[in-house]
Amino acid sequence: MPVNTLFFFGLLLFWGSLGGFAAHHWRWLPSITGFMLVGFIAGPNVLHLVSHEALAGARIVIDVALGLILYRLGLSLDVKTLATDKALVAVSLFESALTFAVVYFVLGLVGITRLPAAIIAALAISSSPAVLIHVSHEMGADGPVTRRASALVAMNNFIAFVVFAALLPVQHAMADAPLATMLGQPLYHLLGSAALGAGVGLVLHHAARKTKAAHQYQLALVVGAVTITLGAALMLKLSALFAPLVLGLVVRSLEREELVANLEFGPAFELFFIVLFVYAGANLHVDEMLKYAPAALLFVVGRSVAKWTGVGAASLAVGVPARQAATTGLLLIPMAGLAIGLVNTTVQLFPADGAVVASVVLAAVAILETIGPPIATRALLWSGDTLAPNGAPAAEPSIAASAAPSPDLPPEQLHP
């Protein structure tokens, strides 16, 4: 019997709720891991309650979840703040360059070289906003490490998309594509997605100003703007991942008075995290993970070391306290949404290279999404950031606030 999207959405929520509840019985286990575990068990790898075809058919649910998460991440970047915070930009550029170089080098050790290795290295720059947002909210984390990591994750994804777009002409040239395709498609993909996000962001900003007296409609305006962006991106064959990120960035940069940039999504936002991570667990490709295990393991180790040491060393160089420098990079280790989206783009445009890219990256994502949440949890515990008592979320931080160094804070214990 075919599974329709509505039924599938209900299954994801139901299974995910049970997995999250089970995870709370173990103090060391983040709820994300519980979500992924029940998805893995219920999916095509174990119980076969849902097939890979059904997962692919329900992709629109995941697109909406990722769109909202990337919009929130875009809110952590204020262009005006970045223009004055050159230290944060320097840290991001250094860490991104180091990540690209290290991943490209280690892939060469297992025979993956040149263009496929460069594409995989570009995707390695990206980080998972969903893990950081969910774990920090679950722990009620607020402080310089949380804010700086959020800004760096947003910049990671922005840089990864730009580097990937820059490699597209090389891919087209190797496929003997005409010059118009070599240059036109990457520019259309990059600039078109940015223009779409910026245009909808401008409309959302003005709509929020006109309706600011009616606060009850602000959440609907935001969700509507994000889904319009996603729908338009799919119709115009633009990036449904990059456009929502730009949308959030533009809204944050335009607002002088807080209208929708600091909108509290509330507990209902948890639904999207549950759906996203149960889907990720159900969609794990065990065969690919085993086949490309050596390359994926080198990818994971090389990327993780580059993220951690790159952020740590650069942060120390610009005056960030040692504990904050050491823990911020750990929050950049998880990787998922943007990387998977760009893998799909590569497979569609260049099937031969795309098969190698997909196999390595998807295997690595499976590992990173499994180990990422516990690492993020420990990093926040060690960071010195304020944690809300009893695991209750603190007031949502203004992530776009200055990520400049501040003195170490005494660590607080988390009591789930």
Secondary structure, 3 states (H helix, E strand, C coil): CCCCHHHHHHHHHHHHHHHHHHHCCCCCCCHHHHHHHHHHHHCCCCCCCCCHHHHHHCHHHHHHHHHHHHHHHHCCCCHHHHHHCHHHHHHHHHHHHHHHHHHHHHHHCCCCCHHHHHHHHHHHCCCCHHHHHHHHHHHCCECHHHHHHHHHHHHHHHHHHHHHHHHHHHHHHHCCCCHHHHHHHHHHHHHHHHHHHHHHHHHHHHHHHHCCCCHHHHHHHHHHHHHHHHHHHHHHCCCCCHHHHHHHHHHHHHCCCCCCCCCCCCHHHHHHHHHHHHHHHHCCCHHHHHHCHHHHHHHHHHHHHHHHHHHHHHHHHCCCCHHHHHHHHHHHCCCCHHHHHHHHHHHHHCHHHHHHHHHHHHHHHHHHHHHHHHHHHHHHHHHCCECCHHHCCCCCCCCCCCCCCCCCCCCCCCCC
